């Protein structure tokens, strides 16, 4: 597990949220309850992550699927440190001034991927608005290091938006990951409240640029629901994604990390997720994963295989 540096022990994890009023934490319905982690496989993955000094979004974002994924030796590596320059209202990652990039990180991540024998790996990162390129060169270095250390592993990246970082997106696209993922997270109306440091159309354009530069590259994006969005707004985002050429859509339930984070408006019933999946497939997405516990990297390896098969089937028609 990543260790928070000592300077943060005397301060709150999210200092920017301390003056916000507390909101009640709604009781989770039965379909959102998961077992506490603790299997032998989970412990083995945890020990490997610790021994390589790695940070995972599984821990930093308090993912509810960590027990299942780590038992199967699936972990999403979070690069460029554990401190983010953004302060999104939904996110549990630490906000503050990040440390300098670690030049040994690409090699350490690649070594861990090789030791775990991963067929598919997901690499994500904090936002690094403090860097001239937003960390794009470091992101690309990690992809190249994995290619060298584990040539049989397919690579999925979940990137920041590289807002106002000229040439950054292109550097990451040209590192040639198998899947380029960037989450839109919510509907445009809620951006100022939920994702104030980002811009909806910049994020949408990022996904479109991947296809412009490399039409064969798979693209992926995700949404959280239960934040107060309307069904019609979700369907409009689906249309925007399809216009940008997005291949794979994930939709999951937003879960409130603390009382000072954005409140859960409601818990969306599994039947509604099933309906969203049906609508999304009708709109032309090659792959859709929609359920209360769906997260961007949940079952990513199996989903990537299905994504490739869906494209092959479409091209064979």
SULUR-V715062 format. One record per run of one state. SS is the DSSP state (helix for helix, strand for strand, loop for the rest). FROM is the first residue (numbers start at 1). TO is the last residue. If there is no record, write none. Layout:
ss = {SS	SS}
from = {FROM	FROM}
to = {TO	TO}
This chain:
ss = {loop	helix	loop	helix	loop	helix	loop	helix	loop	strand	helix	loop	helix	loop	strand	loop	strand	loop	strand	loop	helix	loop	strand	loop	helix	loop	strand	loop	helix	loop	strand	loop	strand	loop	helix	loop	helix	loop	strand	loop	helix	loop	strand	loop	helix	loop	strand	loop	helix	loop}
from = {1	6	9	15	18	30	33	40	52	56	57	61	66	72	76	80	83	85	94	96	105	117	120	126	136	150	154	159	168	174	179	182	185	186	188	195	200	214	218	226	231	244	248	254	270	283	287	291	300	317}
to = {5	8	14	17	29	32	39	51	55	56	60	65	71	75	79	82	84	93	95	104	116	119	125	135	149	153	158	167	173	178	181	184	185	187	194	199	213	217	225	230	243	247	253	269	282	286	290	299	316	317}
